[in-house]
Amino acid sequence: MNAEQARNPDADRSAQGPGSGPLAGVRVLDISTVVAGPFSSTLMADLGAEVLKIELPGDGDHIRQLPPHKNGVALWSKVANRNKRGITLDLRQPEGLKILERLLPRYDVLVENFRPGTLDRWGLDMARLRGLRPDLIVLRVTGFGQTGPYRSRPGFARIFEAMSGFVNLCGEKDGPPLYPGFPVSDALTGVFGAYAITAALLHRQKHGEGQEIDLSATEAMLRVLDFMPIEYDQLGVARSRQGNLNAYSAPSSVYKTRDDKWVVLAVSAPTVFRRLAIAIERADLLDDPLFSTNTARIQNRDQIEAIMENWFGAHALSEASDILMRHEVSFSPIYDIADIVADPHFIEREVLVRVEDEELGAVSMQNVVPRFSATPGRIWRAGPGVGQHNDEIYGQELGISQAQQADLRERNII
């Protein structure tokens, strides 16, 4: 550890330049927008890949228009596009496309999320892309895939979450379907995209062959619902809303303590339920045929949930925590972000870190996930401003003069 690192343990996180993680040396050109596509390349950047994000001149990526903002700066983009350099370029204009064609051979991966056929119309079909970089990997993120009757439909996370069946699972049993307050399907699609690219990179390393990756956000959301299709296929059950109840174990609701705090239990394993019964001084439940097995407890859910509601209602959060933790019962208060920031476990593990940003100063965001022992990822910058690295890329790397850049800016090409 050098002297600067000794004074500031976060100094290496803000050092300028991509990290030395397991994906160091991989170069990604990201022309995608908003969340799912950019999240794929950001996850790769966290692990050392060098990512260049391209946005339209002017307002840039639409994510910059989405709240929250501080002094006009889009906070979401600072995290969603961290660890990237950023330039502006209008790919719809012929001169913009020519600049992209100069950039593309330098990159291993292209990430895009336009409707199917859009790049083809711009003159960037796979034949042209392969001519520029024969072993190029192209991640194509869309709502419904590159084929099928819905391929050209527009879509956003709420649509994918609805059509995947996810939203139908959320909400009270007799109430309307409910959405979470965050585009879950976009984040999940980003995870699928990042791991798909790394798999394609491994294939290319073995066989020297690039490929296209057809990633449907609706299919990604459906994939994580795991047992829903097989349950319908084998049992004819179309699962619907159950409120806060767990689909496969009981007790499993959300409970209010005597001091009006919300908590959750997770006791699907028989050993954990045994510990719970002893903790709440109801060892009799272990021999009661209504509650002695998980299947029985699900069949008699109302009774077991009432027992737990009454128990939590009789205890303050601190009392309930002491008892359940002493008996090693899986349980947690329902956290908000203030709780996360203050939690000693998260603090010790540096789950949240501070990153220097040119526009906002030091900002807080999630640390790299997962953690590698030999090749750890790191955060070296927050998301760039619109066109922040134009001069660096166009001038230093492509050799476009200041006068030429000024002309391109005047014509809104960069």
C-alpha positions as CSV (number, residue, x, y, z in Angstrom):
1,M,0.0,0.0,0.0
2,N,1.4,3.4,-1.0
3,A,1.3,6.6,1.1
4,E,-1.8,7.9,-0.6
5,Q,-3.7,4.7,-0.2
6,A,-2.7,4.6,3.5
7,R,-4.2,8.1,3.9
8,N,-7.2,7.4,1.7
9,P,-8.3,3.7,1.4
10,D,-10.6,4.7,-1.5
11,A,-7.9,6.4,-3.5
12,D,-7.5,3.4,-5.8
13,R,-11.2,3.4,-6.6
14,S,-11.1,6.8,-8.1
15,A,-7.8,6.4,-10.0
16,Q,-8.4,7.3,-13.7
17,G,-8.5,4.3,-15.9
18,P,-10.3,1.0,-16.2
19,G,-9.7,-1.6,-13.5
20,S,-7.5,-4.7,-13.5
21,G,-10.3,-7.1,-12.8
22,P,-11.0,-10.4,-14.5
23,L,-12.3,-8.7,-17.7
24,A,-9.3,-6.3,-18.0
25,G,-8.3,-6.0,-21.7
26,V,-11.8,-6.5,-23.0
27,R,-13.1,-3.4,-24.9
28,V,-16.9,-2.7,-25.1
29,L,-18.6,-0.2,-27.4
30,D,-22.0,0.7,-25.8
31,I,-24.5,2.4,-28.1
32,S,-27.5,1.3,-26.0
33,T,-29.8,3.5,-24.0
34,V,-31.5,3.9,-20.6
35,V,-31.0,0.8,-18.3
36,A,-30.8,-2.8,-19.5
37,G,-28.1,-2.5,-22.2
38,P,-26.0,0.0,-20.3
39,F,-26.3,-2.1,-17.1
40,S,-24.8,-5.0,-19.0
41,S,-21.7,-3.0,-20.0
42,T,-21.4,-1.4,-16.6
43,L,-21.3,-4.8,-14.9
44,M,-18.4,-5.7,-17.3
45,A,-16.7,-2.3,-16.6
46,D,-16.9,-3.0,-12.8
47,L,-14.8,-6.1,-13.5
48,G,-12.2,-4.3,-15.6
49,A,-13.5,-4.0,-19.1
50,E,-12.9,-0.8,-20.9
51,V,-16.3,0.6,-22.0
52,L,-17.0,3.6,-24.3
53,K,-20.6,4.8,-24.2
54,I,-22.0,6.7,-27.2
55,E,-24.9,9.1,-26.8
56,L,-26.7,11.4,-29.1
57,P,-25.4,15.0,-29.1
58,G,-27.4,17.4,-27.0
59,D,-29.5,15.8,-24.3
60,G,-27.7,12.5,-24.5
61,D,-29.2,9.2,-23.3
62,H,-32.8,9.4,-22.2
63,I,-31.8,8.1,-18.7
64,R,-30.5,11.7,-18.1
65,Q,-34.1,12.9,-18.2
66,L,-35.3,10.5,-15.5
67,P,-35.3,11.5,-11.9
68,P,-33.6,11.9,-9.5
69,H,-31.6,15.0,-10.4
70,K,-29.4,17.3,-8.4
71,N,-28.7,20.8,-9.9
72,G,-29.8,19.3,-13.3
73,V,-27.4,16.4,-13.1
74,A,-28.9,12.9,-13.6
75,L,-28.0,10.9,-10.5
76,W,-29.2,7.6,-12.0
77,S,-26.8,7.9,-14.9
78,K,-23.9,8.4,-12.5
79,V,-24.4,4.8,-11.3
80,A,-25.9,3.2,-14.4
81,N,-22.9,4.3,-16.5
82,R,-20.1,4.3,-14.0
83,N,-16.6,3.2,-15.1
84,K,-17.2,4.3,-18.7
85,R,-15.8,7.0,-20.9
86,G,-18.5,8.9,-22.8
87,I,-18.8,10.6,-26.2
88,T,-21.6,12.0,-28.3
89,L,-22.2,10.8,-31.9
90,D,-25.2,10.8,-34.1
91,L,-25.2,7.4,-35.8
92,R,-28.2,8.3,-37.9
93,Q,-26.0,10.7,-40.0
94,P,-23.6,9.2,-42.6
95,E,-20.6,11.0,-41.2
96,G,-21.5,9.8,-37.7
97,L,-21.7,6.3,-39.0
98,K,-18.3,6.7,-40.6
99,I,-16.8,7.7,-37.3
100,L,-18.4,4.6,-35.6
101,E,-16.8,2.5,-38.3
102,R,-13.4,3.9,-37.4
103,L,-14.0,3.1,-33.7
104,L,-15.6,-0.4,-34.1
105,P,-12.5,-2.4,-35.1
106,R,-10.9,-1.4,-31.8
107,Y,-13.6,-3.1,-29.7
108,D,-14.4,-6.7,-28.9
109,V,-18.1,-6.2,-28.1
110,L,-20.9,-4.0,-29.4
111,V,-24.0,-3.5,-27.1
112,E,-27.1,-2.1,-28.7
113,N,-30.8,-2.1,-27.8
114,F,-32.6,-0.6,-30.8
115,R,-35.6,-2.3,-32.4
116,P,-34.7,-5.2,-34.7
117,G,-33.5,-4.0,-38.1
118,T,-32.5,-0.5,-37.0
119,L,-28.8,-1.0,-37.4
120,D,-29.4,-2.7,-40.7
121,R,-31.3,0.3,-42.0
122,W,-28.3,2.5,-40.9
123,G,-26.0,0.3,-42.9
124,L,-24.6,-1.7,-40.0
125,D,-25.9,-5.1,-40.8
126,M,-23.9,-8.1,-39.5
127,A,-22.1,-8.5,-42.8
128,R,-20.8,-4.9,-42.5
129,L,-20.0,-5.4,-38.8
130,R,-18.1,-8.6,-39.4
131,G,-16.3,-6.8,-42.2
132,L,-15.1,-4.2,-39.7
133,R,-14.3,-6.8,-37.0
134,P,-14.6,-10.4,-38.0
135,D,-14.7,-11.8,-34.4
136,L,-17.1,-9.1,-33.1
137,I,-19.6,-10.0,-30.4
138,V,-22.9,-8.2,-30.6
139,L,-25.3,-8.1,-27.8
140,R,-28.8,-7.1,-29.0
141,V,-31.2,-6.2,-26.2
142,T,-34.8,-5.9,-27.1
143,G,-38.2,-6.3,-25.4
144,F,-39.2,-9.4,-27.3
145,G,-36.3,-10.7,-29.3
146,Q,-35.1,-10.5,-32.9
147,T,-37.8,-12.8,-34.2
148,G,-41.5,-13.4,-33.7
149,P,-44.6,-11.4,-34.2
150,Y,-43.8,-8.9,-31.4
151,R,-40.2,-8.3,-32.5
152,S,-40.9,-4.7,-33.5
153,R,-43.0,-3.7,-30.6
154,P,-41.8,-0.8,-28.4
155,G,-41.4,-1.7,-24.8
156,F,-40.2,-0.7,-21.4
157,A,-39.7,-2.5,-18.1
158,R,-43.3,-2.3,-17.0
159,I,-44.4,-4.1,-20.3
160,F,-41.8,-6.9,-19.9
161,E,-42.8,-7.4,-16.2
162,A,-46.5,-7.6,-17.2
163,M,-46.1,-10.0,-20.1
164,S,-43.6,-12.3,-18.2
165,G,-46.2,-13.0,-15.5
166,F,-44.1,-11.3,-12.9
167,V,-46.6,-8.5,-12.0
168,N,-49.5,-10.9,-11.7
169,L,-47.6,-12.4,-8.8
170,C,-47.3,-9.1,-6.9
171,G,-50.0,-7.6,-4.8
172,E,-52.7,-8.7,-2.3
173,K,-54.7,-11.8,-3.1
174,D,-57.9,-9.9,-3.8
175,G,-56.3,-6.7,-5.0
176,P,-54.9,-5.5,-8.3
177,P,-51.5,-6.5,-9.6
178,L,-48.8,-4.2,-8.2
179,Y,-45.5,-3.0,-9.7
180,P,-42.3,-2.6,-7.7
181,G,-40.9,0.9,-7.5
182,F,-37.9,0.0,-9.7
183,P,-37.6,-1.5,-13.2
184,V,-36.6,-5.0,-12.0
185,S,-36.7,-6.5,-15.5
186,D,-34.2,-4.0,-16.9
187,A,-31.7,-4.8,-14.1
188,L,-32.2,-8.6,-14.6
189,T,-31.8,-8.2,-18.3
190,G,-28.5,-6.4,-17.8
191,V,-27.2,-9.3,-15.7
192,F,-28.2,-11.8,-18.4
193,G,-26.4,-9.6,-20.9
194,A,-23.2,-9.3,-19.0
195,Y,-22.9,-13.1,-18.4
196,A,-23.9,-13.8,-22.0
197,I,-21.1,-11.6,-23.3
198,T,-18.5,-13.2,-21.0
199,A,-19.7,-16.6,-22.3
200,A,-19.3,-15.5,-25.9
201,L,-15.9,-14.1,-25.1
202,L,-14.9,-17.5,-23.7
203,H,-16.2,-19.2,-26.9
204,R,-14.2,-16.7,-29.0
205,Q,-11.1,-17.4,-27.1
206,K,-11.5,-21.1,-27.7
207,H,-12.7,-21.0,-31.3
208,G,-11.8,-17.5,-32.7
209,E,-15.5,-16.9,-33.5
210,G,-17.7,-13.9,-32.7
211,Q,-21.5,-14.1,-32.6
212,E,-24.8,-12.3,-32.1
213,I,-26.6,-12.5,-28.7
214,D,-30.4,-12.2,-28.9
215,L,-31.5,-11.1,-25.5
216,S,-35.2,-10.5,-24.8
217,A,-36.0,-8.6,-21.7
218,T,-39.4,-10.4,-21.4
219,E,-37.8,-13.8,-21.6
220,A,-35.1,-12.8,-19.1
221,M,-37.9,-11.8,-16.6
222,L,-39.8,-15.0,-17.2
223,R,-36.6,-17.1,-16.8
224,V,-36.1,-16.0,-13.2
225,L,-39.7,-17.1,-12.3
226,D,-38.3,-20.6,-12.3
227,F,-41.1,-23.0,-11.2
228,M,-44.1,-21.0,-12.7
229,P,-44.2,-22.7,-16.1
230,I,-43.5,-26.3,-14.8
231,E,-46.2,-25.8,-12.1
232,Y,-48.7,-24.9,-14.8
233,D,-47.6,-27.7,-17.1
234,Q,-47.7,-30.4,-14.5
235,L,-50.4,-29.3,-12.1
236,G,-52.5,-26.9,-14.1
237,V,-52.0,-24.2,-11.6
238,A,-51.7,-20.6,-12.8
239,R,-50.2,-19.0,-9.8
240,S,-51.4,-15.5,-8.8
241,R,-51.0,-13.0,-6.0
242,Q,-50.6,-13.9,-2.4
243,G,-49.6,-10.6,-0.9
244,N,-46.6,-10.9,1.3
245,L,-47.0,-14.6,1.7
246,N,-44.2,-16.9,0.4
247,A,-45.3,-19.3,-2.3
248,Y,-43.5,-22.3,-0.9
249,S,-43.3,-21.9,2.9
250,A,-45.1,-20.8,6.0
251,P,-45.0,-18.8,8.2
252,S,-43.7,-16.2,5.7
253,S,-45.4,-12.9,5.8
254,V,-44.5,-9.4,6.9
255,Y,-45.2,-8.6,10.5
256,K,-45.5,-5.4,12.6
257,T,-43.8,-5.2,15.9
258,R,-45.2,-3.6,19.0
259,D,-43.3,-0.4,18.2
260,D,-44.6,-0.3,14.6
261,K,-41.6,-1.7,12.8
262,W,-41.9,-4.1,9.9
263,V,-40.1,-7.4,9.9
264,V,-39.9,-10.6,7.7
265,L,-39.3,-14.2,8.4
266,A,-37.7,-16.9,6.2
267,V,-38.3,-20.4,7.8
268,S,-38.7,-22.8,4.9
269,A,-36.1,-25.3,6.3
270,P,-37.5,-27.7,8.9
271,T,-34.6,-26.9,11.2
272,V,-35.3,-23.2,11.1
273,F,-39.0,-23.7,12.0
274,R,-37.9,-25.9,14.9
275,R,-35.7,-23.1,16.2
276,L,-38.5,-20.6,15.6
277,A,-41.0,-22.7,17.6
278,I,-38.6,-22.9,20.5
279,A,-37.8,-19.2,20.3
280,I,-41.4,-18.1,20.6
281,E,-42.0,-20.7,23.3
282,R,-44.4,-22.8,21.2
283,A,-42.6,-26.1,21.0
284,D,-46.0,-27.7,21.0
285,L,-46.3,-26.7,17.3
286,L,-43.6,-29.2,16.4
287,D,-45.9,-32.1,17.3
288,D,-49.2,-30.6,16.1
289,P,-50.2,-32.2,12.8
290,L,-51.5,-28.8,11.6
291,F,-48.0,-27.3,11.8
292,S,-45.4,-30.1,12.1
293,T,-44.5,-30.0,8.4
294,N,-44.1,-27.2,5.9
295,T,-46.8,-28.7,3.7
296,A,-49.2,-28.7,6.7
297,R,-48.3,-25.2,7.6
298,I,-49.1,-24.0,4.1
299,Q,-52.4,-25.8,4.2
300,N,-53.2,-24.1,7.6
301,R,-51.5,-20.8,6.7
302,D,-54.1,-18.5,8.4
303,Q,-53.6,-20.1,11.8
304,I,-49.8,-20.1,11.7
305,E,-49.6,-16.6,10.4
306,A,-52.0,-15.4,13.2
307,I,-49.7,-17.0,15.8
308,M,-46.7,-15.0,14.4
309,E,-48.6,-11.8,14.0
310,N,-49.7,-12.0,17.7
311,W,-46.1,-12.8,18.8
312,F,-44.5,-9.9,16.9
313,G,-47.3,-7.6,18.0
314,A,-46.4,-8.3,21.6
315,H,-42.7,-7.5,21.2
316,A,-40.7,-4.4,20.3
317,L,-38.3,-4.8,17.4
318,S,-35.3,-4.9,19.7
319,E,-36.9,-7.6,21.9
320,A,-37.9,-9.7,18.9
321,S,-34.4,-9.3,17.3
322,D,-32.7,-10.5,20.5
323,I,-34.8,-13.5,20.8
324,L,-34.7,-14.6,17.2
325,M,-31.0,-14.0,16.7
326,R,-30.2,-15.9,19.9
327,H,-32.1,-18.9,18.4
328,E,-30.6,-18.4,14.9
329,V,-33.9,-17.8,13.2
330,S,-33.7,-16.2,9.7
331,F,-35.3,-12.9,10.2
332,S,-34.8,-9.2,9.2
333,P,-36.3,-5.8,9.7
334,I,-37.5,-4.3,6.4
335,Y,-34.8,-1.8,5.5
336,D,-34.9,1.4,3.7
337,I,-31.8,3.1,2.3
338,A,-31.1,4.9,5.5
339,D,-31.0,1.6,7.3
340,I,-28.6,0.2,4.7
341,V,-26.2,3.2,5.1
342,A,-26.1,2.8,8.8
343,D,-25.9,-1.0,9.0
344,P,-22.5,-2.1,10.7
345,H,-22.2,-5.2,8.5
346,F,-22.6,-3.2,5.3
347,I,-20.2,-0.6,6.6
348,E,-17.5,-3.1,7.4
349,R,-17.8,-4.8,4.0
350,E,-17.9,-1.5,2.2
351,V,-21.1,-2.4,0.4
352,L,-21.5,1.3,-0.4
353,V,-18.5,3.3,-1.4
354,R,-17.8,7.0,-2.2
355,V,-16.6,7.8,-5.7
356,E,-15.3,11.1,-7.0
357,D,-17.3,12.8,-9.7
358,E,-16.4,15.9,-11.7
359,E,-19.9,17.4,-11.5
360,L,-21.0,16.4,-8.0
361,G,-17.9,15.7,-6.0
362,A,-17.9,12.6,-3.9
363,V,-21.0,10.4,-4.4
364,S,-22.1,7.2,-2.9
365,M,-23.0,4.0,-4.8
366,Q,-22.9,0.3,-4.5
367,N,-19.6,-1.5,-4.5
368,V,-18.6,-4.1,-7.2
369,V,-20.5,-7.4,-7.0
370,P,-19.2,-10.1,-6.8
371,R,-15.8,-10.0,-5.2
372,F,-12.8,-11.8,-6.7
373,S,-9.9,-12.8,-4.6
374,A,-7.2,-12.6,-7.2
375,T,-8.6,-10.1,-9.7
376,P,-10.9,-7.7,-7.8
377,G,-13.0,-5.2,-9.8
378,R,-13.1,-1.6,-8.8
379,I,-15.0,1.7,-9.4
380,W,-12.7,4.2,-11.0
381,R,-15.3,6.9,-12.0
382,A,-18.9,7.8,-11.8
383,G,-20.9,8.0,-15.0
384,P,-19.6,10.6,-17.5
385,G,-21.2,13.9,-18.5
386,V,-22.6,14.2,-22.0
387,G,-19.7,14.0,-24.4
388,Q,-17.2,14.4,-21.6
389,H,-14.5,12.4,-23.4
390,N,-15.1,13.7,-27.0
391,D,-11.7,15.4,-27.2
392,E,-9.9,12.4,-25.7
393,I,-11.5,9.9,-28.1
394,Y,-11.8,12.0,-31.3
395,G,-8.7,14.0,-30.9
396,Q,-6.1,11.7,-29.1
397,E,-7.3,8.3,-30.4
398,L,-8.8,9.1,-33.8
399,G,-6.7,12.1,-34.7
400,I,-9.6,14.4,-35.6
401,S,-8.4,18.0,-35.3
402,Q,-10.0,20.6,-33.1
403,A,-11.2,22.4,-36.2
404,Q,-12.7,19.3,-37.6
405,Q,-14.4,18.5,-34.2
406,A,-15.8,22.1,-34.1
407,D,-17.3,21.5,-37.6
408,L,-18.8,18.2,-36.5
409,R,-20.3,19.8,-33.4
410,E,-21.7,22.6,-35.5
411,R,-23.5,20.1,-37.6
412,N,-24.7,18.2,-34.6
413,I,-22.8,15.0,-35.6
414,I,-20.8,14.9,-32.4
